[in-house]
Amino acid sequence: MPGQTVSETIEICFDRISTFRVPYYRQAIHISVLPMMTYILLRTTPQHLIGNIILTASMLYLSCLHLHRQIYHTADYTLDITGPLMVITQRVTSLAYTLQDSVANNEINSNSESKSSDVKVDKIPSPLEYFAFTLAFQTLMCGPVVFYTDYINFIEGPRVNEPNEEKAITMPSPRRAVIYKVAGSIAAAVLYLTLAKKYSLSVLEELSDPTSEVSRTWSALYLLWYAHLCVLVVRCKYYHAWLLSEAICNNCGMGFNGYDKDGQPKWDKMSNIDVFGFEFAQNFRMGLASWNKNTNAWLRSVAYERGGAAWRTARVYALSALWHGFHPGYYLTFFAGGIFTVAARRVRAVVRPLFLGSRPIKMFYDLVTLVTTRVAMTYATVPFVLLHLEPSLAFYGKLYYSLHFIAIGALFLPGNGKGSSSMESLSKTSTKTSESMPVANGESSNKLKIS
């Protein structure tokens, strides 16, 4: 690495460790332990198993911290180290699988539409490079995950994957993008502060008490409407955090993605959320593609493209649930999400062609799918925000588990239409705005090089 790059990297390492000691105190030790443990595994593990072993080890470490929080911190949410550790887990596992694929000469994502980065990952990074990458502060608190190739591009200077361009592209000012994203972040925060008390999750938690007013007097339709507003308020927290995080990345030069066809700079490589794309999604696939986009890329890399094709969707949702923790609400949400994903794929393949005859009919179909997607998203994600089993099951019971039965019934729709895979479509959509898929694009070799 050049001298200036080395000094920047050293500064990142020490600055991040000292910064995290303030809010997390004793827990900050885990910020160092997990990267050290995984780096030792990188150096000592059989090279064709690097990804699998580091995924297992890091998920076990993260799971222990999730359980500790769940047992000893009874509040639904406390600021602890598991959030940053979730991000570090994504970083170390994505890099490990990139190295594993490089050794095996088996580029998992070679059939996807994502473009390979111009930085080759055919060697294990030096300790300095590795710890600077895992501790890069811009997205460590709440994401999005930054992949190793993108991080190296950020440190060494902007490059864009254009086949006819060998030289680095000059980075434009990010001022406009930063202002836009900070404004969106502030708007989301204001909306949350305005509506949080009016549409409180504590009201939905009363469903666990059969004698409460919510359980006795609320109709299923009103309950669903109130739940929709509650979940919208919760989403505003994510919008605020992710847009602000993206603005921070852009302000320091991370996230530049070249220029569009009109010559305008694109600052979307670190984009983790498409607010309008999610809120107005016309099907489940579009909604998933617009939410937590870099985590979708990570899940595709470490779960969806690994193993047999039969259980791809199940692997993705299982890993996502485990990565979040052990609250029952997570598993209820991802179970419902898995069913809805497959059902939506089937409905789109069988039903949609019937509504393409004329523009008015197509517009009617789009309106119906917009409403049903919002209902399905609310129905599936209420347990995720409630966390606990009893109120989550009471919520589903109040709605007679209706969408579960409808989704299961949709799986048996007649016809031979074959829907495109949701994760494949999701990846294709997300990579149009974020080329951060961790692909192994180094020259094939039998052994990894050691820095």
C-alpha positions, -999 to +999 in steps of 0.1 A: +000+000+000+013+035-007+026+055+023-003+078+025-027+049+023-009+031+051-011+062+074-048+065+067-053+028+074-035+030+107-055+061+117-087+043+110-078+013+131-068+032+163-095+058+159-123+033+156-112+012+186-110+044+208-143+057+196-163+025+204-149+024+239-170+054+249-206+042+242-199+005+248-173+005+275-164-031+284-183-045+255-160-027+231-135-056+234-157-077+211-150-051+183-114-064+184-119-100+193-141-111+164-118-096+137-087-111+154-104-145+157-115-146+121-081-133+109-064-162+126-088-185+109-080-169+076-043-177+081-048-213+094-079-227+078-078-250+048-082-226+020-111-243+002-131-241+035-123-205+046-158-191+039-177-220+055-156-220+087-155-183+092-193-180+086-198-207+113-174-192+138-186-156+134-223-166+136-216-187+168-198-157+183-226-133+173-252-158+186-236-159+220-238-121+223-274-121+211-283-147+238-264-127+264-284-096+255-317-115+255-311-131+289-295-102+308-311-072+292-349-077+295-358-045+277-369-049+241-340-028+229-308-017+245-277-001+229-252-028+230-224-042+209-245-067+188-253-041+162-217-034+152-209-071+155-236-079+130-220-055+105-185-069+112-199-105+107-211-094+072-177-080+064-155-109+075-178-136+060-182-118+026-144-114+023-138-150+034-162-164+007-146-141-019-112-157-010-126-192-010-141-187-044-108-173-057-090-204-046-116-228-059-118-209-092-155-210-088-170-175-091-204-181-076-218-149-090-205-153-126-240-156-140-254-126-122-257-091-137-234-075-112-201-062-125-169-074-110-148-049-091-115-039-106-097-048-074-085-084-074-089-103-042-066-133-047-046-129-015-053-127+022-050-090+033-023-079+056-033-074+092-033-036+087-056-039+057-079-064+074-084-046+106-089-013+089-116-029+067-134-046+095-133-015+117-141+011+090-163+034+110-186+049+083-212+021+085-201+002+116-230+013+138-260+004+116-248-006+082-249-009+053-222-035+049-192-023+028-175-051+008-137-054+007-133-045-029-154-013-025-134-004+007-101-008-012-114+014-040-123+040-014-089+039+002-068+038-029-090+062-050-121+060-071-123+036-100-152+026-121-156-007-139-156+005-175-139-019-199-125+008-220-112+030-192-079+021-176-073+053-156-091+063-124-121+086-128-120+119-110-143+120-080-168+149-081-181+167-051-207+148-031-223+179-017-256+176-035-260+139-027-251+145+010-276+174+013-303+153-003-297+123+020-294+144+052-326+161+044-343+127+039-328+115+072-341+145+091-376+142+075-377+105+086-366+115+122-393+142+123-420+119+111-409+093+137-409+118+166-443+131+155-461+098+152-442+075+177-465+083+207-497+082+187-490+049+171-472+030+198-462-007+197-472-009+233-508-009+221-502-040+200-485-057+229-518-055+247-531-082+224-515-107+247-541-098+273-575-111+262-593-086+285-576-055+269-596-031+248-576-040+217-584-077+221-621-072+229-633-043+207-610-037+178-620-052+145-595-071+124-595-044+097-588-016+122-561-036+139-544-042+105-546-004+097-532+005+131-504-021+128-496-007+094-490+028+109-470+014+138-447-005+114-444+026+092-432+046+123-406+019+131-394+020+095-388+057+098-360+049+123-343+027+097-348+054+070-332+079+093-302+058+102-295+044+068-299+077+049-276+094+075-251+066+073-251+068+035-246+106+037-216+101+060-201+076+035-206+100+006-192+130+025-159+112+030-158+099-005-172+064-002-200+053-024-191+070-057-203+048-085-193+066-117-215+087-139-249+080-155-256+083-192-263+120-188-230+126-172-244+131-137-224+116-108-239+086-091-234+083-053-254+051-048-229+023-042-236+026-004-273+030-008-291+006+015-327+017+011-350+030-017-377+046+003-402+052-025-393+018-041-402+001-008-433+021+001-448+018-033-437-017-043-462-035-064-450-070-054-430-087-027-399-090-048-398-052-054-402-046-017-374-069-008-351-055-035-356-020-020-350-028+016-316-033+032-301-038-002-265-045+008-276-071+033-295-087+004-263-088-016-245-104+014-272-130+019-271-139-018-233-143-016-231-164+015-264-183+015-284-182-017-256-192-040-243-219-017-255-255-018-284-270-037-310-249-055-340-266-038-336-248-004-322-215-015-350-193-002-351-212+031-314-208+036-316-171+030-344-165+055-329-189+081-296-172+080-312-137+081-332-147+112-302-162+130-281-131+121-308-109+137-310-129+170-332-153+188-364-133+196-393-154+184-407-125+164-378-127+140-385-163+131-423-157+127-415-128+103-390-147+082-412-178+081-441-157+068-417-139+045-405-172+030-440-184+023-450-150+009-420-149-014-427-182-030-464-175-032-459-141-048-436-157-073-463-182-082-491-156-084-471-134-106-463-162-130-499-175-132-522-145-126-503-115-140-504-126-177-542-125-175-542-087-168-519-076-196-545-073-223-551-035-220-537-006-202-567+000-178-567-036-168-530-035-162-534-004-141-561-021-120-538-051-115-509-028-104-532-010-079-544-043-064-509-056-061-497-024-045-524-027-018-519-064-013-481-059-010-485-033+017-509-056+036-486-086+033-456-065+044-474-053+075-488-087+083-454-103+080-433-077+099-455-070+129-438-099+149-404-085+139-411-053+157-430-069+186-402-094+192-422-115+216-441-147+209-474-141+227-485-107+213-473-118+178-494-150+178-523-130+193-520-105+163-521-134+138-549-150+157-569-118+156-566-119+118-573-157+118-539-164+102-556-155+070-526-144+049-508-176+059-536-197+045-540-175+014-502-178+006-502-215+011-533-218-012-515-197-038-488-223-040-513-247-055-525-224-083-529-243-116-508-236-145-472-241-158-459-206-154-425-205-138-418-174-118-383-161-117-364-167-085-370-140-060-334-137-049-321-137-085-346-109-094-338-091-062-301-092-069-306-080-105-326-051-092-303-042-064-271-044-085-284-017-108-280+007-080-253-010-060-224-029-075-212-041-041-216-078-046-184-095-032-173-116-062-141-135-064-124-118-094-088-126-087-067-147-111-073-183-103-045-200-083-041-231-062-032-212-031-040-178-016-012-153-014-003-140+020+003-103+024 
